[in-house]
Amino acid sequence: MTSWDLLYHLLRANFDGVKSEYCEVPSAQPSDGSGSYEYGHTLKNILDGDGGKVTIEYEGRDGKEESETVDLLIAADGASSTVREILLPNVERKYVGYVAWRGTVPELELSKAASEAFVEKFAFYHTQGIQILAYNIPGKNGSLEVGARLANWVWYCNYPKDSDEYKDLMTDSDGHRHHTTLPVSKMRDEIWDQQKAYARRILPPQFAELVEKTKNPFVQTITDVISPQNSFFNGKVLLLGDAVAGFRPHTAASTSQAAFDAQKLDELMTGEISHDRWVRETLGYAKEVQRGGVQMGQRSQFGHHPLSG
């Protein structure tokens, strides 16, 4: 397994030469293009333009209204995609009745029993309405050295959408209600104390130890979204990755979807495949894996077997 921070810095090193402790920036090659990673802009509208181009209107980081006319707009802006919302406003990202509690613990802080259960293993515990799993991920600056890694855990728990428990869970220490992620460091102490006590009551002691020793937990709501379309304006706007389909985490396939879509985009740009084939293959992959994720989640959390009718 890898970690998001390591993956992020690897990509930035290759895209626009960002230096970090994670990796070396590769040497420039004569065939390299140029890239600019711009923060703080807010997309407002997308307009079909003349001459095979498309115009994007946005608010810059200084608050000024700006626009760019481009040959191709690639929208890889996540499960809550702004591009998708503008073009397909009726496609909604919907909460499905459970959340993932998440956290990490330094490998060296694990007891002997917990180390034996989790180090170099992918461990699961499953009971009615609950699933928890744990595995190693790289530590500081992407270190894979034994003892420097982190034990990463994910605990799925059910919360009905309109329940007081769910509303309390997603309300942070400043009183702000969140809809998709309760950020690190924003969890209320009483909510975390309740969850640790629950872990001690219901989880095997090794998993309860992981929860107890986590210093910065966060919560991700589990949602479903699937777009019926990933190409617009005669192929001048393309949706990729989570912007097309938000997979449930049980699939462990969101990064695979991003890689698959990027590979197919390269084949489209180099003329190896047609636009219609690109749409067919990428949408087909998204629909198949998204459907499988729904089946896994419904079976895991609610006991709904896909063959039960």
Salt bridges, closest charged atoms under 4 A:
ASP16 OD2 - ARG12 NH2 2.77
GLU38 OE1 - ARG61 NH2 3.24
ASP48 OD1 - LYS236 NZ 2.49
ASP71 OD1 - LYS53 NZ 2.57
GLU107 OE1 - ARG149 NE 2.88
GLU109 OE1 - LYS215 NZ 3.49
GLU116 OE2 - LYS112 NZ 2.52
GLU120 OE2 - ARG149 NH1 2.77
ASP172 OD2 - HIS178 NE2 2.75
ASP174 OD2 - LYS186 NZ 2.43
GLU190 OE2 - ARG188 NE 3.09
ASP193 OD1 - LYS196 NZ 3.81
GLU209 OE2 - LYS213 NZ 2.92
GLU212 OE1 - ARG200 NH1 2.66
ASP224 OD2 - ARG248 NH2 2.65
GLU267 OE1 - LYS264 NZ 3.19
ASP276 OD1 - HIS275 ND1 3.57
GLU281 OE1 - LYS264 NZ 2.76
GLU281 OE2 - ARG277 NE 2.60
